[in-house]
Amino acid sequence: MARIAVIGAGMGAMAAAARLAVAGHRVTVYERTRTYGGALRRFERDGFAFDTGPGLLPLPAVWRDLFVKTGKEPLEECVDLVQVDPSSRHLFADGTEVAVPNASRAGVVAALDEALGRGAGQRWGDFLVRAREAWDRTRRPLLEEPLWPDWGVLAEREPYPAVPHKRLLRTRRAGTLAEIGAWELRDARLTALLESHALAYGLDPRDTPASAAVLPYMEHAFGTWYVRGGLRELARAVHERCLARRVGFRFGAEVTGITEKDGKVTGVELADGTVAEAEYVVAGVAPEVLDRLAGGAAVRGAGEVPPRRGTASRLTVLLALRGARPAGTAHRTVVHAPDREAELAALSGAAPRAAARPTVTVLRPDDPRLVPDAEHEAVTLTAVVPARPDAAGPEHAEELITAAERALPGLRDRLLWHEVRTPADIAEATGAARGAVPPPALAAAGGRLLHPSNGTRLGGLFTVGGWSHPGGGLPHAGMSGALVAGLIVEGPGFRGSQ
């Protein structure tokens, strides 16, 4: 039995802690804030409750696996997990709209044909077939296995089987999401549907590799899910599972250093000057924090994937509305930006933020646990913004509310009050510089969308969570916990779940 110190109580860190405790180790989690969950926080006021982080759960099998491997009670006995249908409603810039059914290829094809014109559904359906091939080629190395030592294979090889396209007497294949949209989908609205999955992580579809096709495929194949009471309930359930497995938690305990001797960790130093001894340290922190705690150059070797520095964050506006949620309302509506090029220029910093209205995601859960009574509604608006201090202010929140009026006619007449959560709030909750949000790992693009391996050059030090392999997103955080636990329990020969 080893002593293991876990830095941070984010979702990936808690997933690792629970698995390590079940394996017989003595695990203590040190969290600098007063609560668990990382980005999965909750805001409550006047009987209203809101998620301030992710609001929907893709690929719940990752968390089902955690609960199966760490106790008798399955995930569904610990949270009320429900499938969202339709998966999403999209309002496009030209005024057309479509409701996309959940996890039904035939339903999606029919809905797109009806809303966008005959042939649109078939083109999207054919794209999903190709996206599945990309998923099959990358699922294990990007989600279920530790990062390969020869990770350059993932960096160089494009797994998406693009359709040959003749252009200027040359035959070309799509290498980016934007090219898939232009050459294979051939409809600005289908392109917006595709690119919205990359934009959700602040990725520019013009240089995001075609392998990002796995993002809409994951949602299509495994469905979109919601946890009643909000996704904060998932964080609660994982925390309680950790406690049941006798994981110790110390909140308000900031780790200021990782101690080592002869190239191996010996413990962690806390802000109060005390040192907690440990044979292993699992760091669920952003790369700049790890640099400060252990020295990034000291724990990463030449030729390894360099740490990613986030460039995008999220602005969230929480709306308390009078009046009941209308029956049949979609849980999620995506209001696409009126000017795609202006939105991308603003996100990349090539144009002022005020020059473009962003794509806005509107979440309207049918959940009585979030409202004081049936005559009120709790709504969450989210948009991606650059990860910098001037990217989100009151005027930007007003932009989101204005955009959301397309999805909620009469919104301002119903508005009781609103609260704003900025990148600074994300930075406070997660420790990531400027509130940056990590994207998931993706193949190709020279490896710039991969994340550093969970192991490090410093013996006994491992990294977990969105800033390490396999990157950001709730499924990826859960898998990072499984990978770190496997590497510690089984050693460097661990090759992932079978």
C-alpha positions in Angstrom: 0.0 0.0 0.0 1.5 3.3 -1.1 0.7 6.8 0.1 -0.6 8.9 -2.8 -1.1 12.7 -2.8 -3.5 14.1 -5.4 -3.3 17.8 -6.1 -6.7 19.2 -7.0 -10.3 17.8 -6.7 -11.3 18.1 -10.3 -13.2 15.3 -12.0 -10.1 13.6 -13.5 -8.3 13.8 -10.2 -11.2 12.4 -8.2 -11.6 9.6 -10.8 -8.0 8.6 -10.3 -8.3 8.9 -6.5 -11.3 6.5 -6.3 -9.6 3.9 -8.5 -6.4 4.1 -6.6 -8.1 3.7 -3.3 -9.9 0.6 -4.5 -6.5 -0.8 -5.4 -5.5 -0.5 -1.8 -3.6 2.7 -1.7 -3.9 5.4 0.9 -5.0 8.5 -1.0 -5.3 12.1 0.1 -6.7 14.9 -2.1 -5.4 18.4 -1.5 -7.7 21.1 -2.9 -6.9 24.8 -2.7 -10.5 25.9 -2.9 -13.3 25.0 -0.5 -15.1 22.4 -2.7 -14.6 19.7 -5.2 -15.5 19.3 -8.9 -13.2 21.7 -10.7 -15.2 23.4 -13.3 -18.4 21.6 -12.3 -19.7 24.3 -9.9 -23.2 25.4 -9.0 -24.7 28.9 -8.4 -27.9 29.2 -6.3 -30.1 32.2 -5.7 -33.8 32.8 -4.8 -34.7 29.1 -5.3 -32.9 29.0 -8.7 -29.9 26.7 -9.4 -27.5 26.7 -12.3 -24.5 24.7 -13.5 -21.7 27.2 -14.1 -19.6 24.6 -16.0 -20.6 21.9 -18.5 -24.3 21.4 -18.7 -24.5 18.2 -20.7 -22.7 14.8 -20.5 -21.4 13.1 -23.6 -20.2 9.4 -23.5 -21.5 8.5 -20.0 -20.0 5.1 -20.4 -16.7 6.5 -19.0 -18.4 7.4 -15.7 -20.4 4.2 -15.7 -17.1 2.3 -15.8 -15.7 4.3 -12.9 -18.7 3.4 -10.7 -18.6 -0.3 -11.7 -14.9 -0.5 -10.9 -15.1 1.3 -7.6 -18.2 -0.1 -5.9 -21.5 -2.0 -6.0 -23.8 0.9 -6.8 -23.8 1.7 -10.6 -23.9 5.3 -11.8 -27.7 5.3 -12.4 -28.2 4.5 -8.7 -26.1 7.5 -7.7 -27.5 10.1 -10.1 -30.6 10.5 -12.2 -29.2 10.2 -15.8 -31.6 11.0 -18.7 -31.1 11.2 -22.4 -31.9 14.5 -24.0 -34.1 14.4 -27.1 -33.7 16.2 -29.4 -30.0 16.3 -28.9 -30.0 20.0 -30.0 -31.9 22.6 -31.9 -30.0 24.8 -34.3 -30.9 28.3 -35.4 -28.8 29.3 -38.4 -27.8 32.7 -39.6 -30.2 32.6 -42.6 -33.2 32.0 -40.3 -33.7 28.3 -40.9 -33.7 25.9 -38.0 -33.5 22.2 -37.3 -34.0 19.9 -34.3 -31.4 17.1 -34.4 -32.8 13.8 -32.9 -30.6 12.1 -30.3 -28.6 9.0 -31.5 -30.7 8.2 -34.5 -29.0 8.4 -37.9 -32.3 7.9 -39.8 -34.0 10.5 -37.7 -31.1 13.0 -38.3 -31.1 12.4 -42.0 -34.9 13.0 -42.2 -34.8 16.1 -40.0 -32.0 17.7 -42.0 -33.7 16.9 -45.4 -37.0 18.5 -44.2 -35.3 21.6 -42.7 -32.5 22.2 -45.1 -33.6 20.6 -48.4 -33.4 17.2 -50.0 -29.9 15.8 -50.0 -28.7 17.6 -46.9 -29.5 14.7 -44.6 -27.8 12.2 -46.9 -24.6 14.3 -47.0 -24.5 14.6 -43.2 -25.2 10.9 -42.9 -22.4 10.0 -45.3 -20.1 12.3 -43.3 -21.0 10.5 -40.0 -20.0 7.2 -41.7 -16.6 8.6 -42.4 -16.4 10.2 -39.0 -17.0 6.7 -37.5 -14.0 5.4 -39.3 -11.9 8.2 -37.8 -13.3 7.3 -34.4 -12.5 3.7 -34.8 -8.9 4.5 -35.8 -8.3 6.9 -32.9 -10.5 5.7 -30.0 -7.9 3.5 -28.3 -4.8 5.7 -28.7 -6.6 8.9 -27.8 -8.9 7.8 -25.1 -8.1 4.3 -23.7 -4.4 4.0 -23.8 -1.5 5.9 -22.4 0.1 8.2 -24.9 2.4 6.2 -27.2 6.1 6.9 -26.9 6.1 7.2 -30.7 3.3 9.7 -30.5 4.5 11.2 -33.8 2.5 8.5 -35.6 -0.7 10.1 -34.3 0.6 13.6 -35.1 1.4 12.8 -38.8 -1.4 10.5 -39.8 -4.8 12.0 -40.6 -7.4 9.3 -39.7 -10.4 11.0 -41.4 -11.1 9.3 -44.8 -11.8 12.4 -46.8 -13.6 12.2 -50.1 -11.4 13.1 -53.2 -12.3 16.6 -54.4 -11.2 18.0 -57.8 -10.2 21.6 -57.5 -8.2 23.6 -60.1 -7.3 20.5 -62.0 -6.0 18.9 -58.8 -7.5 16.2 -56.7 -7.4 17.2 -53.0 -8.8 15.8 -49.8 -10.1 17.8 -46.9 -7.5 18.3 -44.2 -9.5 20.6 -41.9 -13.1 20.9 -40.6 -13.6 23.9 -42.8 -12.6 22.0 -45.9 -14.9 19.1 -44.9 -17.7 21.6 -44.8 -16.9 23.3 -48.1 -16.0 20.2 -50.1 -18.1 17.4 -48.6 -21.2 19.0 -46.9 -21.6 21.8 -49.4 -24.1 23.8 -47.3 -23.3 26.7 -45.0 -25.8 25.4 -42.4 -24.3 21.9 -42.4 -20.9 23.5 -42.1 -22.1 25.6 -39.1 -23.5 22.4 -37.5 -20.1 20.7 -38.0 -18.0 23.6 -36.9 -20.0 24.3 -33.7 -18.4 21.2 -32.1 -14.9 22.6 -32.6 -15.9 26.2 -31.7 -17.3 24.9 -28.3 -13.6 24.3 -27.4 -12.4 27.5 -29.0 -10.9 25.7 -31.9 -10.8 27.5 -35.3 -12.3 25.1 -37.9 -10.0 26.7 -40.5 -7.0 25.0 -39.0 -8.6 22.3 -36.9 -7.7 18.9 -38.4 -10.3 16.8 -40.1 -9.9 14.3 -37.3 -12.1 16.6 -35.2 -15.0 14.8 -37.0 -14.9 12.5 -34.0 -16.5 15.2 -31.9 -19.9 15.3 -33.6 -19.6 11.5 -34.1 -19.3 10.9 -30.3 -22.5 13.0 -29.7 -24.4 11.2 -32.5 -23.2 7.6 -31.6 -23.5 7.8 -27.8 -26.2 10.4 -27.3 -26.4 13.5 -25.3 -27.2 13.1 -21.6 -28.3 15.3 -18.6 -28.0 14.7 -14.9 -31.2 15.8 -13.1 -30.3 18.5 -10.6 -27.4 19.6 -12.9 -24.0 18.1 -13.7 -22.9 19.3 -10.3 -24.7 16.2 -9.1 -22.2 14.0 -11.0 -19.4 15.8 -9.1 -21.2 15.1 -5.9 -21.6 11.4 -6.7 -17.9 11.0 -7.6 -16.9 12.8 -4.4 -19.2 10.5 -2.3 -17.7 7.5 -4.1 -14.2 8.7 -3.1 -15.3 9.1 0.5 -16.9 5.6 0.5 -13.5 4.2 -0.7 -11.8 6.2 2.2 -10.1 8.8 0.1 -9.1 11.7 2.4 -9.9 15.3 1.3 -8.3 18.4 2.6 -10.0 21.6 1.3 -8.4 25.0 1.6 -5.1 23.2 1.4 -2.9 24.8 -1.3 0.0 22.8 -2.5 3.0 25.1 -3.1 5.6 22.5 -4.2 6.3 18.9 -5.0 9.3 17.5 -3.0 11.7 15.0 -4.6 14.9 13.2 -3.9 17.2 11.4 -6.4 14.7 11.9 -9.2 11.7 10.6 -7.4 8.8 12.4 -5.6 8.7 12.3 -1.8 5.6 14.3 -1.2 4.0 17.7 -1.4 4.6 20.9 0.5 1.6 23.0 1.6 1.1 26.7 2.0 1.3 26.4 5.7 4.8 25.0 5.4 4.0 21.4 6.3 5.1 18.5 4.0 2.9 15.5 3.3 5.0 12.5 2.4 3.9 10.4 -0.5 5.4 7.7 -2.8 3.3 9.0 -5.7 1.9 12.4 -6.6 -1.0 12.9 -9.0 -1.3 16.5 -10.2 -4.6 17.6 -11.6 -3.5 21.1 -12.4 -2.9 23.3 -15.4 0.6 23.3 -17.0 1.6 26.7 -15.7 0.8 25.5 -12.2 2.8 22.3 -12.7 5.7 24.4 -13.9 5.6 26.3 -10.6 5.2 23.2 -8.4 7.8 20.9 -10.0 9.5 22.8 -12.8 8.1 22.0 -16.2 11.5 21.6 -17.9 12.5 19.1 -15.1 9.6 16.8 -15.6 9.3 16.8 -19.4 11.9 15.3 -21.7 13.1 16.3 -25.2 10.8 15.0 -27.9 7.8 14.8 -25.6 4.5 16.5 -26.4 4.8 20.1 -25.2 2.2 21.4 -22.7 -0.8 23.2 -24.2 -1.5 26.7 -23.2 -5.2 27.5 -23.5 -6.3 30.3 -25.7 -10.1 30.1 -25.3 -12.4 30.4 -22.4 -16.2 30.7 -21.8 -18.6 33.4 -20.9 -21.7 32.2 -19.1 -24.9 34.1 -18.3 -27.4 32.7 -15.9 -31.0 33.8 -16.4 -33.8 33.6 -13.8 -37.1 33.9 -15.7 -40.7 34.3 -14.7 -43.1 32.0 -16.5 -43.1 28.3 -17.0 -40.9 26.5 -19.5 -43.1 25.8 -22.5 -43.9 22.1 -23.2 -41.8 20.6 -26.0 -38.9 23.1 -25.5 -35.5 21.8 -26.6 -33.0 21.3 -23.8 -30.2 22.8 -25.9 -30.5 25.4 -28.7 -27.5 26.6 -30.6 -27.9 30.2 -32.0 -25.3 30.4 -34.7 -23.4 33.6 -35.3 -24.7 35.8 -38.0 -21.2 36.3 -39.5 -18.9 33.3 -39.2 -15.8 35.0 -40.5 -16.2 37.9 -38.0 -16.7 35.4 -35.2 -13.6 33.5 -36.0 -11.5 36.7 -36.4 -12.7 37.9 -33.0 -11.9 34.5 -31.4 -8.4 34.4 -32.8 -7.7 38.0 -31.8 -7.5 39.2 -35.4 -10.4 41.6 -34.9 -11.9 43.3 -31.8 -14.2 41.2 -29.7 -16.9 43.9 -30.2 -16.8 43.4 -33.9 -18.6 40.1 -33.9 -21.6 38.4 -32.2 -20.7 34.9 -31.1 -22.4 31.6 -31.4 -24.5 31.1 -28.3 -25.6 27.9 -26.7 -28.9 28.1 -24.7 -29.7 25.4 -22.2 -33.3 25.1 -20.9 -33.4 22.0 -18.8 -36.8 20.5 -17.9 -35.8 20.1 -14.2 -38.0 21.1 -11.3 -34.9 20.9 -9.0 -33.5 24.0 -10.6 -36.4 26.4 -10.1 -38.5 27.7 -7.1 -41.7 26.4 -8.6 -43.3 25.4 -11.9 -44.0 29.1 -12.8 -40.3 29.9 -13.3 -37.5 28.8 -15.6 -33.7 28.6 -15.2 -31.8 29.2 -18.4 -28.0 29.2 -19.1 -26.3 31.0 -22.0 -22.7 30.2 -23.0 -20.3 31.5 -25.6 -16.7 30.9 -26.3 -14.4 33.9 -25.7 -10.7 34.5 -25.9 -8.9 33.6 -22.7 -7.9 37.1 -21.7 -9.1 39.7 -19.1 -10.9 42.0 -21.6 -12.8 39.2 -23.3 -15.9 39.3 -21.1 -17.7 42.2 -19.6 -21.3 43.5 -19.1 -21.6 44.5 -22.7 -20.6 41.0 -23.8 -23.2 39.4 -21.5 -25.8 41.7 -23.2 -24.7 40.3 -26.6 -25.5 36.8 -25.4 -28.9 37.9 -24.1 -29.7 39.6 -27.4 -28.7 36.5 -29.4 -30.7 34.3 -27.1 -33.9 36.3 -27.9 -34.0 34.3 -31.2 -34.5 31.2 -29.1 -36.6 32.7 -26.4 -39.1 35.3 -27.8 -40.0 37.8 -25.1 -37.0 36.9 -23.1 -36.4 40.4 -21.6 -40.0 40.7 -20.5 -39.6 37.5 -18.5 -36.2 38.3 -17.0 -36.1 38.6 -13.2 -32.3 38.9 -12.9 -29.1 37.5 -14.4 -25.7 36.6 -13.2 -22.5 36.5 -15.3 -19.6 34.0 -15.0 -16.4 35.2 -16.7 -13.1 33.6 -17.5 -11.8 35.1 -14.2 -14.4 32.9 -12.4 -13.1 29.8 -14.3 -9.6 30.7 -13.4 -10.6 30.8 -9.7 -12.3 27.5 -9.9 -9.7 25.6 -11.9 -6.5 27.4 -11.5 -6.0 27.6 -15.3 -4.4 30.9 -16.4 -6.9 33.4 -17.7 -9.7 30.8 -17.3 -8.6 28.8 -20.3 -10.6 25.7 -21.1 -8.6 22.7 -22.5 -9.8 21.1 -25.8 -9.8 17.3 -26.2 -6.8 15.5 -27.8 -7.0 15.2 -31.6 -4.8 13.3 -34.1 -2.9 14.9 -37.0 -2.0 18.6 -37.3 1.6 17.8 -36.4 0.6 16.9 -32.8 -0.3 20.4 -31.7 -3.7 19.1 -30.4 -2.2 16.3 -28.4 -1.6 16.7 -24.7 1.4 15.7 -22.6 1.6 12.1 -21.4 0.2 11.3 -17.9 3.7 10.1 -16.9 6.6 12.4 -16.3 10.4 12.2 -16.1 10.2 12.7 -12.3 9.6 9.2 -10.8 6.2 8.9 -9.1 4.8 12.1 -10.6 1.7 11.7 -12.8 -0.6 14.3 -14.4 -4.4 14.0 -14.7 -7.3 16.0 -16.0 -8.0 18.2 -19.0 -4.4 19.5 -19.4 -2.9 16.1 -19.8 -3.6 13.1 -22.1 -6.3 12.7 -23.4 -7.3 16.4 -22.9 -10.4 18.4 -22.1 -14.1 17.3 -21.8 -15.8 15.2 -19.2 -15.3 11.9 -20.9 -11.6 12.7 -21.4 -11.2 13.7 -17.8 -12.6 10.4 -16.6 -10.4 8.5 -18.9 -7.3 10.4 -17.7 -8.2 9.1 -14.2 -8.4 5.6 -15.4 -5.0 5.9 -17.2 -3.2 7.3 -14.3 -4.6 4.6 -11.9 -3.5 1.9 -14.4 0.0 3.3 -14.7 0.5 3.5 -10.9 -1.1 0.1 -10.2 0.2 -1.9 -13.1 3.3 0.0 -13.9 4.7 1.5 -17.1 3.6 -1.6 -19.1 0.0 -0.7 -18.6 -1.7 -0.5 -22.0 -5.2 0.6 -21.1 -8.6 -1.1 -20.6 -9.4 -4.1 -22.8 
